[in-house]
Amino acid sequence: MRLVVDLNRCQGYAQCAFLAPDVFAMHGEESLLYNPHAEAAQREQVLRAATACPVQAILVEDPDAAPGAAEDELSHVR
Amino acid sequence: MSGDGALERLRREGRIVIVGASLAGLRAAETLRKEGFTGSLTLIGDEPHEPYDRPPLSKQVLLGHASADRTELPRMRGLDADWRLGVAAAGLDMADRRVRLADGDEVEYDRLLITTGVRARPWPHPAEAELDGVFVLRTRDDAARLQRRLAASPRRVLVIGAGFTGSEIASACRERGLPVTVAERGAAPLVGALGGVIGQVAAELQRAHGVDLRCGIMVTGLEGDSAGRLRRAHLSDGTTLDTDVAVVSLGATRNTEWLAGSGLGAGPRGIACDAGCRAFDVRGIVTDDVFVAGDVARSPHAIFGYQFLSLEHWGNAVAQAATAAHNMISSSSERRPHLWVPAFWSSQFGVNIKSVGVPSLGEEVIVAQGSLAERRFTGVYGYQDRVIAAVSFDQTKWLEFYQRQIETAAPFPPEYSSVNRRPEGLRPVPADFPDPSLPTHGPSVTVSGYSPTDQRITFTPARG
């Protein structure tokens, strides 16, 4: 699943790094590094992290919540 | 038919074309659909990839924590769009309202949005740029190539230019344990964006992490061996440096060449537009069907004296794209100005650097919180006795406060006695931006155009 963090908004609360440590990691005191492509097995943890973010900086495309959205797009790619 | 009827028809069955299929293009497309546009939507992109995120390329990807080909941006909704990827736009006919593509095809529009962004400025000597081992970093393909080369443990990496991208690349190399030399023409890293006072902190940060930092130095030549592999670099102080990888980080060039001769006000400094993202033509008349957003746009900003700002910022692309898309399908009274306060971040050497406002406008800087020596501080920039920008090193929580100070034109130096201020920060000092007539890698915020308050024209000098 695809995700992006608005790092202008991020204030380094590190909730995501606790809840989904395989996807989000603090780098130094307050820098966040994350993997923009999380494996399906991480889905629950990533969604929990996105929900828990105090500044709501995590944007997730959840293929299960919006069925066919991404596939729909790809069918139009020439 | 009334004007309102025409707008209603546009929203229902109009043709909108977006040239530039990256962050700004994608966000604009999503906004158009969200606001009820049901006509045809075409996105044209020169890269063969779906819209992807670039900031991870110089950080997570170079460190090997993320894959260069898996940074596609999340989609917030189905777009029902016609994607023309892997084919660049080659021309624009404003009278006939059509975009010409590099493969000869043409696409007609009722409204056009240009989000073609920027590309990495190449090494100026083409033969040297061709050497195996010479890289730039802008696209995901660039990142994949560079990451592979770094993984092969080169003897030394030379980073040419210590702006944000160059500094992040040097940081990633050091974290991978690679010897790194950084050659910067200015007096310090980040000097164009943050000034000499903060630049000095960035210099100490680099050296503390083992970077061989050489400021006031230009790379005058890159030399290859008989097989065409980079072997050494020649420096302006007469010395040479043995290196097998050089990353050219000399800033960016705006992708406007395809608009040459179109009559649109587009040039090397971008495409000028009004605060509502409508592009100007070469006569200085605002168009009503061509809009601009993202890195390629130059737009007047009310908070900064209506000067034209070009912002190569992730957040600007997101905000301006949403405003442009809204305005494209709205009547003039419903249109919104692009009033986003500039903000950016950089992660390097374990430090989170963030900024709000336009630091390069600053005449003076004061350390309002923390300490330069600890490399954990908030610097506040003043311009004409008001707060114009702030930068934080590992103190991001302060920036929201300073953003409000900027928006309300709060007095500078700050009148309140702030918490956690050290003796060194009691007085403002000159921010020490370099002479703008000297070329550098370039500030990430450039100010140009005119200010109605003083009727002067301030041009961003040509660089590189």
Boltz contact constraints between the chains, C-beta under 6 A:
constraints:
  - contact:
      token1: [A, 2]
      token2: [B, 72]
      max_distance: 6.0
  - contact:
      token1: [A, 2]
      token2: [B, 74]
      max_distance: 6.0
  - contact:
      token1: [A, 3]
      token2: [B, 74]
      max_distance: 6.0
  - contact:
      token1: [A, 4]
      token2: [B, 53]
      max_distance: 6.0
  - contact:
      token1: [A, 4]
      token2: [B, 73]
      max_distance: 6.0
  - contact:
      token1: [A, 4]
      token2: [B, 74]
      max_distance: 6.0
  - contact:
      token1: [A, 7]
      token2: [B, 345]
      max_distance: 6.0
  - contact:
      token1: [A, 8]
      token2: [B, 315]
      max_distance: 6.0
  - contact:
      token1: [A, 8]
      token2: [B, 343]
      max_distance: 6.0
  - contact:
      token1: [A, 11]
      token2: [B, 396]
      max_distance: 6.0
  - contact:
      token1: [A, 11]
      token2: [B, 397]
      max_distance: 6.0
  - contact:
      token1: [A, 28]
      token2: [B, 350]
      max_distance: 6.0
  - contact:
      token1: [A, 28]
      token2: [B, 351]
      max_distance: 6.0
  - contact:
      token1: [A, 29]
      token2: [B, 394]
      max_distance: 6.0
  - contact:
      token1: [A, 30]
      token2: [B, 352]
      max_distance: 6.0
  - contact:
      token1: [A, 30]
      token2: [B, 394]
      max_distance: 6.0
  - contact:
      token1: [A, 30]
      token2: [B, 396]
      max_distance: 6.0
  - contact:
      token1: [A, 31]
      token2: [B, 347]
      max_distance: 6.0
  - contact:
      token1: [A, 31]
      token2: [B, 352]
      max_distance: 6.0
  - contact:
      token1: [A, 33]
      token2: [B, 60]
      max_distance: 6.0
  - contact:
      token1: [A, 35]
      token2: [B, 66]
      max_distance: 6.0
  - contact:
      token1: [A, 36]
      token2: [B, 53]
      max_distance: 6.0
  - contact:
      token1: [A, 36]
      token2: [B, 56]
      max_distance: 6.0
  - contact:
      token1: [A, 36]
      token2: [B, 66]
      max_distance: 6.0
  - contact:
      token1: [A, 36]
      token2: [B, 71]
      max_distance: 6.0
  - contact:
      token1: [A, 37]
      token2: [B, 70]
      max_distance: 6.0
  - contact:
      token1: [A, 59]
      token2: [B, 74]
      max_distance: 6.0
  - contact:
      token1: [A, 61]
      token2: [B, 74]
      max_distance: 6.0
  - contact:
      token1: [A, 61]
      token2: [B, 75]
      max_distance: 6.0
  - contact:
      token1: [A, 69]
      token2: [B, 75]
      max_distance: 6.0
  - contact:
      token1: [A, 69]
      token2: [B, 78]
      max_distance: 6.0
  - contact:
      token1: [A, 70]
      token2: [B, 75]
      max_distance: 6.0
  - contact:
      token1: [A, 72]
      token2: [B, 78]
      max_distance: 6.0
  - contact:
      token1: [A, 76]
      token2: [B, 82]
      max_distance: 6.0
  - contact:
      token1: [A, 76]
      token2: [B, 83]
      max_distance: 6.0
  - contact:
      token1: [A, 77]
      token2: [B, 83]
      max_distance: 6.0
